[in-house]
Amino acid sequence: MTILLKPFNNYKMNQNIKDSAIDVFERFPLAKEVFVTTDEQAFLKEDRARMHDKDFVKVKRSEVMSEEKETEPTKDGKPAKKSAEELIAFASTCELTEELDAILESGEKRATVVAAIAARKEVLTPKKD
């Protein structure tokens, strides 16, 4: 009689397993998947995980890592200009007025962005009585 060992896919991927997988993906940037056993040991090869523990979870990079897109430089070598929507979204969550000032000092003149920065700076600046 042959017994087939299957990954324990019904095992809920908890935060500790995700953290173990993220740690491996950070150390091995070319890895596409990792196999994490229930005791949170991570392996790059499925057979190694199976030897360690018959119950393991296969975690794909796309499940736990967000890929950030790099901005491509323009023809003159300068970084591409961020869209107004991106800057407004950044301004709405920014916690440092210095970062907001840096956007304005870089020559930002779009009215919607300038207004969003001004509104956020007003929220961040303590009012004097």
C-alpha positions as CSV (number, residue, x, y, z in Angstrom):
1,M,0.0,0.0,0.0
2,T,1.4,3.4,-1.0
3,I,0.6,6.5,1.1
4,L,0.8,9.8,-0.7
5,L,1.8,12.7,1.4
6,K,0.0,15.9,0.5
7,P,0.8,19.4,1.7
8,F,-1.5,20.4,4.5
9,N,-3.3,23.0,2.4
10,N,-6.3,23.2,4.7
11,Y,-4.0,24.6,7.4
12,K,-4.8,28.3,7.8
13,M,-1.9,30.5,6.9
14,N,-1.4,32.5,10.1
15,Q,0.7,35.6,10.5
16,N,3.8,33.7,11.8
17,I,3.8,31.6,8.6
18,K,3.5,34.7,6.5
19,D,6.4,36.3,8.4
20,S,8.6,33.2,7.9
21,A,7.8,33.3,4.2
22,I,8.5,37.0,3.9
23,D,11.8,36.5,5.7
24,V,12.9,33.9,3.1
25,F,11.7,36.0,0.2
26,E,13.7,38.9,1.4
27,R,16.9,36.8,1.8
28,F,16.3,35.0,-1.5
29,P,14.9,37.5,-4.0
30,L,14.7,35.0,-6.9
31,A,12.6,32.5,-5.0
32,K,9.1,32.2,-6.3
33,E,7.7,29.9,-3.6
34,V,8.5,28.7,-0.2
35,F,7.3,25.7,1.9
36,V,6.6,26.5,5.5
37,T,5.9,23.7,8.0
38,T,3.5,24.0,10.9
39,D,6.4,24.7,13.3
40,E,7.2,27.7,11.0
41,Q,10.4,26.3,9.5
42,A,10.7,27.6,5.9
43,F,12.2,25.6,3.0
44,L,12.9,26.5,-0.6
45,K,12.4,22.9,-1.7
46,E,9.3,20.9,-1.2
47,D,11.0,17.6,-0.5
48,R,13.0,19.3,2.3
49,A,9.8,20.6,3.9
50,R,8.2,17.1,3.6
51,M,11.2,15.5,5.3
52,H,10.9,17.9,8.2
53,D,7.2,17.6,8.6
54,K,4.5,16.0,6.5
55,D,2.2,19.0,7.1
56,F,3.4,22.2,5.3
57,V,2.0,25.1,3.4
58,K,3.1,26.2,0.0
59,V,3.4,30.0,0.0
60,K,3.9,31.9,-3.3
61,R,5.7,35.2,-3.4
62,S,2.7,37.0,-4.8
63,E,0.6,35.9,-1.8
64,V,2.7,37.8,0.8
65,M,4.9,40.3,-1.0
66,S,3.8,43.4,-2.9
67,E,5.9,44.2,-5.9
68,E,6.7,47.9,-6.1
69,K,7.0,49.3,-9.5
70,E,10.1,51.3,-10.1
71,T,9.6,54.6,-11.7
72,E,11.5,54.7,-15.0
73,P,13.5,57.9,-15.7
74,T,12.5,60.1,-18.5
75,K,14.6,60.8,-21.6
76,D,16.6,63.6,-19.8
77,G,17.5,61.1,-17.0
78,K,15.3,62.7,-14.3
79,P,12.8,60.5,-12.5
80,A,9.3,60.4,-14.0
81,K,6.9,63.0,-12.4
82,K,4.3,61.5,-10.1
83,S,0.7,61.9,-11.0
84,A,-1.5,64.4,-9.1
85,E,-3.5,61.5,-7.7
86,E,-0.4,59.9,-6.2
87,L,0.8,63.1,-4.6
88,I,-2.6,63.9,-3.2
89,A,-2.9,60.4,-1.7
90,F,0.6,60.8,-0.2
91,A,-0.3,64.2,1.2
92,S,-3.4,62.9,2.9
93,T,-1.5,60.4,4.9
94,C,1.8,62.1,5.4
95,E,2.9,62.8,9.0
96,L,5.8,65.2,8.4
97,T,5.5,68.8,7.2
98,E,9.1,68.6,6.0
99,E,8.1,65.9,3.4
100,L,5.2,68.1,2.2
101,D,7.5,71.1,1.9
102,A,10.0,69.1,-0.1
103,I,7.3,68.4,-2.7
104,L,6.5,72.1,-3.0
105,E,10.2,73.0,-3.2
106,S,10.7,70.5,-6.0
107,G,8.6,72.8,-8.2
108,E,5.1,71.3,-7.8
109,K,2.6,73.8,-9.1
110,R,-0.6,71.8,-9.8
111,A,-3.4,73.5,-7.9
112,T,-5.0,70.3,-6.6
113,V,-1.7,69.0,-5.2
114,V,-0.8,72.4,-3.7
115,A,-4.3,72.6,-2.1
116,A,-4.0,69.0,-0.7
117,I,-0.6,69.8,0.8
118,A,-1.8,73.1,2.3
119,A,-4.8,71.3,3.9
120,R,-2.7,68.5,5.3
121,K,-0.1,71.0,6.7
122,E,-3.0,72.8,8.4
123,V,-4.0,69.6,10.1
124,L,-0.4,68.8,11.2
125,T,0.5,72.2,12.4
126,P,-0.6,72.9,16.0
127,K,-2.9,75.8,16.4
128,K,-1.8,78.7,18.6
129,D,-4.3,80.2,21.1
